[in-house]
Amino acid sequence: KFISPKNRPAIPPGPYQWPVIGNIFQLGKLPHLAITRLAQTHGPLISLKLGSQVLVVGSSPAAAKEILKTHDRVLSGRFVRHEFKTQGSKMHNTAIGLPDECNEQWRSLRSVGRTELFSGKAIESQATLWSGKIAEMVEDLRGKEGSVVEIGDEVLVVALNILGNLVFSRDLVGYDGRKGAVGGGEMRKLLREFGVLYSTPTLTDLFPLLGDWDLNGMNKKFRDIFERMFAICDGIIRHRRKQKTRSGSSQHDLLDTLIKRGLVTDLINPFLLELFSGGVVSATSTITWALAELVKNQEAMQKLREELEKEVGLDNIEQSSLPNLPYLDACVKETMRLHPPVPLLFPHRAMESCNVMGYDIPKDTNVTVNVWAIGRDPSIWDDPLSYKPERFLGSGLDYKGNDHKYLPFGSGRRMCPGQPMGARVVPLVVATLVHLFDWSMPGNIDLANLEMEEKNSMTLVKEKHLCLVPKIRKQVKV
Ligand code: HEM
């Protein structure tokens, strides 16, 4: 029905939009930070114009609840980068891997992920694999005692190889000098390159009408990186398809299931890319931030070590130990409050027009939630910029997205499917690093001076790599 412009509900308020470019230059290199400041002036639900695209951002628990719960169904589409939609990108009709709306294909892929990887039963069955991969990291670190270690790089190997084994029954990377991993370290390099590329805003995203002209060469760069990533997986998939006898073997992994379900390689590849890029990168950055906060806040480190000493002592830290380690849980939750790996939820897309907090959200508007701003809001959190794990003890806050003041994994339909895994692997690795090693800065610089500047690289990472020197603290047989 026709609504005259006078009676049409207004879109959410926001800063002045410059002709053509809109608000692009106001966002800078850390859009979550810039948007937090804009929300302080314009309110908890704001509109920004990025080229020809509108982005609506919610920055309060009430706004998040409207977006992720009240209007969850309508706002559960995904913004898909233009480069992914171009013919030949091999990512046609996918967000990163999952489709741009919650359709049958999306439901089916999420259900495979849930059953095979993230259900309680699946997670329990992964305990030995996780311990084994963490033990390899410990072994590597023991050999590097006294030398400078880049923590992100070390942890990325654990995360990539856990997933590599769940998906392909194989390691994807090796520690320095270790042979035999598929892709020989290429995957690690590619994920890092992908992170940088993904965080670069592109002309075609801002002005979709520029279409396939590829003025700044981004279509080609994405195409190249996908080709190199998929080449690694293609070889494994082709080989697996040929193994006719495999169904008789006791080994079973995600690739088997995807093949059995009749998925073509062109669909398997982007789905796996979504799992690897979503899972590995978020877990790695969270573990890195957690260790950075703990070495900087020695009081919290001490308390955590006391808890581990009492509960675990000289035993292995296992998945089954986690329920008895409440302070560890609080340390990881506090890390994700201050440093959510996805500070602005990957943009959702309005599949129909709707009304949020009294404002009009036209169809196809991109909508996100500033999880970072909510996590640091002084009206919600006492002394929000300080690292105080105690605030989570007995708070009842969990990762399930039911309380919209704490959303590191999002909430609603599009919530992270890997939450049950991320919420267990991250504390296990953090506990191992803290329990078995002492950490110092190169050149014995005071740990309190560790800088905590942020950078966007698909997820929110430390601007400078976390480089620390390990000293063996405990000789536990892992
Ligand atoms: C610390 C660990 C992790 C954090 C904090 C995290 C966080 C998130 C967030 C905030 C989203 C977006 C939610 C939204 O748009 O509303 C997301 C999506 C996603 N994550 Fe995670 N994640 C983590 C680990 C994992 C793991 C281990 C996997 C898989 C192995 C994974 C796979 C995915 C996938 C596939 C999506 C897209 C879901 C969809 O569009 O339907 N994540 N994650």
Boltz pocket constraint, residues with backbone or C-beta under 6 A from the ligand:
constraints:
  - pocket:
      binder: B
      contacts: [[A, 78], [A, 95], [A, 98], [A, 99], [A, 163], [A, 274], [A, 275], [A, 276], [A, 278], [A, 279], [A, 280], [A, 282], [A, 283], [A, 286], [A, 340], [A, 341], [A, 342], [A, 345], [A, 346], [A, 347], [A, 407], [A, 408], [A, 409], [A, 410], [A, 411], [A, 413], [A, 414], [A, 415], [A, 416], [A, 417], [A, 418], [A, 419], [A, 421], [A, 422], [A, 423], [A, 426]]
      max_distance: 6.0
